[in-house]
């Protein structure tokens, strides 16, 4: 349950102001059809994060628990710093309209998530908790928590969320996870 809850919270916070949330706003404004957009986000996120979770689980099978502890600790600290860097959105990611609303959303979100903070976080969390299903379910729920309101409410809420504060909280959580991991908090879990 811890893996699910932490994964949900971290990704929901990290996603505020992220390029995929900006993409959700743009797709909502362009198509004005929230259900296929939300379903496209869900399917793209499940596919992307399942791949990332599997990668995280595979990585843990390659290295010793001591090396994994250091890799994860440093990765979480790097994520804390990266989360504070604002994302830029390329509007070309939203120009796939020939695939319909669902298809455009699916493709755009899947591609936008490749190498994104939340995908990297999913890899690290899956390696940390060794529970791919709980982590992928949590990171997917976190994405939906952040993006569904963006699709439904669009510009009405875009300027009311203090993005810097939310990013600072997410960065703090990643930093604490990194420090705790480096200090051996995960040793009872085998790394």
N, C-alpha and C positions, 0 to 999 in steps of 0.2 A: 504494500500500500504506500510505503514511503517513496518508492521509485515513481509511482504514478503521480502522487501529489506534488513532489518536488519538480518532476518533469512538466507537469501542467503549469505550475506557478512560474517557473523560470521562463518557459516559452511564451506564456501569455504576457509577461512583463517585457520580455525581449522583443516581442513582435510589435509592441506599440511604437509607431513611427517608422517601422521597418519598411523596406521597399515593397514587400508583398502586401502590407497593409495599404500602402499608397496605391498599389495595383488594384486592390479590392475597391477602394474609393473610385478609381477611374473606371473600372468595369461597371460598377453600380451606376455611375453617372452616364456612361455610354449606352448601356443596354437596358437599364431600369427593369430588370427581371431578376429579383433576388434569389428565387429558388434554384434555377440552374447555375447561378454564380456560386451560391453556397455549396451546392453539390459538387461542382467542379473543384472548389477549394478543398473540400473533404477528400475526394478521390485522389487529387494530386498530392495532398499532404500525406495521406496514408501510404501511397506508393513511394514517395520520396523518403519519408521517415522510416518506413519498413526497411528500405535499402540501407539507410544510415544506421538503423539499429542493428541490422545483421552485420554490417561492417564493424560496428563497435564490439559486438560479441566475438567476431572472428579475430579482431586484433587482440583480445584478451587471451586467446588460445596461442598466440605467437610469442608472447613475452612473459618473463617471470613476474610474479606479483610485486617484487620490489621495483622493477623497471616500470611496470604499469602504474604503480603509485606515483612515481615521479612524473611520468608522462601525463597522467590525469591531473595531478596537482598543477603542473605548469599550464596544461591546456585550459583548465578552469580559470586560472589567473589571466591567461591571454584572452579568454572570452570576456572577462570582466573589463579589460581595457578596450576590446573591440566593440563591445556594446555601447560604449560612450562615443563612438565615431558615427556621425549621422549618415544615413543611407542616401544614395542618389538613385532616382528612378529613371529608367530609359523608357520613354513612351512607345518605342518600337515593340516593347514586350506586350503592349495591349492592342497591337494592330494585326490580330490574327482572326478578324471577324468572319472570314470565309468558312470557319469551322463551326459556326453557330455559337451561341452564348456559352453552353456547357463546354464544348470542345475548346473554345478560345480560352476560357478560364482554366481548364485542365492543363492545357499546354503551357500557357503563360505562367501559371503558378508553379508547375513542375520545374520549368526552366529557371524561373526566378529563385527558387529554393536551392538550386544546385550550388553548393559551396557557400550558402548563406549561413548566417549566425545560427539560426535555429536547426539547420541540418548538421552543422558541426557540433552543436550542443547535444543533439540526439545521439551522435556517434559517441561522444564522451560520456553521456549519461548511461547509455546502454553498456558501455565498458565498465563504468563505475558500479552499476547496480546488478549487472549480469541477469537482467530481466527484460528481454527485448519487448515482449508483449506489453508489460506495464509501462515501460518507457515510451514506446510508440503510441500507445493509447493516451498517455499523459501529454506527450508533445503535440499530438494531433488535437486533443481537447484544448490545449493552450492556444494553438493556432486558431481554432474555431472561436474561442472566447474573445480573441483579439480581432478577428476578421469579420465575424458575422455582424456585430454592431456596425462595423465600417460599411458593410454592404447594405444593411437595412436603413441605417440613419444617415449614411453618407456625410455630406459636408456639414450637417447640423452639429455633429460632435467633433469634427476634425480639429477645430481650434479650441476646444474646451478641455482637452486632456493635456496636462502638463508633461509633455514628452520627456523633457530633461529629468524631471523628478522620477518618472517611471523607469527611465534608463539607468539612473543612478541607483535605484533600489535593485534592479536586476543585476547591475554590475557588482553591487555589494554582496548579493547572494552568491554570484559566481566566485567572487574573491574569497568569501568565507568557505565555500566548498573547496576551493583550491588550497587554502591554508590548512583546513581540517584534513584534507587528503594528504598533503605533504607532511603534516604532523602525525600521521598514522591513524587517523580516525577510522579508516576503512579496514584496518588490519583484521578485525573480527570477521570481515566479509571475505577475506582471503587475498587482499592486496595492500 
